[in-house]
Amino acid sequence: MSGVSINGIGLYAYFVCGARNYPDERLSFLKLGCWWLLYWHLRRLWISFKYPTRLPRDLVVAELKGAFIGLTRYQKARKTAAGIAESFGSQLGRETRGQGESFPTP
């Protein structure tokens, strides 16, 4: 996986996270995600076909793949976090310690 596709994964995972956690802004996240897909990804893909020397197509395709992977990455991260919390207990509610102090190991 390239660094370019990772940027798309992070951006679209953020859109999904925002839409999920801020229901009042769900439409705004959807609009922004669609705008970004059309303006950034599809427009650049079209340019790569029209002017092949101007923009490397493999770069554009990697960004586009990252965008679609990002749509499911937030849910995957939530499942992973739930599994960790189930195995080791929730970290919510634990008191914080001063700098240099550590929590006892289980």
C-alpha positions in Angstrom: 0.0 0.0 0.0 1.4 3.4 -1.0 1.5 6.5 1.1 -0.8 8.1 -1.5 -3.5 5.5 -0.9 -3.1 5.9 2.9 -4.0 9.6 2.6 -7.3 8.6 0.9 -8.0 5.9 3.5 -7.5 8.4 6.4 -9.6 11.1 4.8 -12.6 8.9 4.0 -12.4 7.1 7.3 -12.6 10.6 8.9 -15.7 11.4 6.8 -17.3 8.1 8.0 -16.3 8.8 11.6 -17.7 12.3 11.5 -21.0 11.3 9.8 -21.4 8.5 12.5 -20.6 10.6 15.5 -22.2 13.9 14.5 -25.6 13.0 13.1 -26.6 16.7 12.7 -23.6 17.1 10.3 -24.1 13.8 8.5 -25.3 15.5 5.3 -22.3 17.9 5.4 -19.9 15.0 5.6 -21.7 13.2 2.7 -21.6 16.4 0.6 -17.9 16.9 1.3 -17.1 13.3 0.5 -19.0 13.4 -2.7 -17.5 16.7 -3.7 -14.0 15.4 -2.9 -14.6 12.3 -5.0 -15.9 14.2 -8.0 -13.6 17.3 -7.9 -10.4 15.6 -6.7 -10.4 11.9 -7.7 -12.7 11.7 -10.8 -11.5 15.0 -12.3 -7.9 14.0 -11.9 -8.7 10.5 -13.4 -10.2 12.2 -16.4 -7.2 14.5 -16.8 -4.9 11.5 -16.7 -6.7 10.0 -19.7 -6.9 13.2 -21.6 -3.3 14.3 -20.9 -1.4 11.1 -20.0 1.9 12.9 -19.5 0.5 15.5 -17.2 -0.6 13.3 -14.3 0.5 9.7 -13.7 -2.6 7.5 -13.8 -1.3 5.0 -11.3 -1.0 7.8 -8.7 -4.7 8.8 -9.4 -5.9 5.2 -9.2 -4.0 4.6 -5.9 -5.7 7.7 -4.4 -9.1 6.5 -5.6 -8.6 3.0 -4.2 -7.6 4.5 -0.9 -10.8 6.5 -0.8 -12.9 3.4 -1.2 -10.9 1.4 1.4 -11.4 4.3 3.8 -15.1 3.9 3.7 -14.9 0.7 5.7 -11.7 1.4 7.7 -13.4 3.3 10.6 -15.8 0.4 11.2 -12.9 -2.0 11.2 -11.0 0.1 13.7 -14.0 0.2 16.0 -14.3 -3.6 15.9 -10.6 -3.9 16.7 -10.9 -1.4 19.6 -13.9 -3.3 21.0 -12.0 -6.5 20.9 -9.1 -4.9 22.8 -11.5 -3.5 25.3 -13.1 -6.9 25.8 -9.7 -8.6 26.2 -8.1 -6.0 28.5 -10.9 -4.0 29.9 -12.0 -0.5 29.0 -9.5 2.3 29.6 -12.3 4.8 30.3 -12.6 5.9 33.9 -9.1 5.0 34.8 -7.4 7.8 36.8 -4.4 9.4 35.2 -1.1 9.4 36.8 1.6 12.1 37.0 4.4 12.2 34.5 6.9 9.4 35.0 4.4 7.1 36.8 3.0 4.1 35.1 0.0 1.9 35.6 0.6 -1.5 37.2 0.8 -4.3 34.7 -1.9 -6.9 34.9 
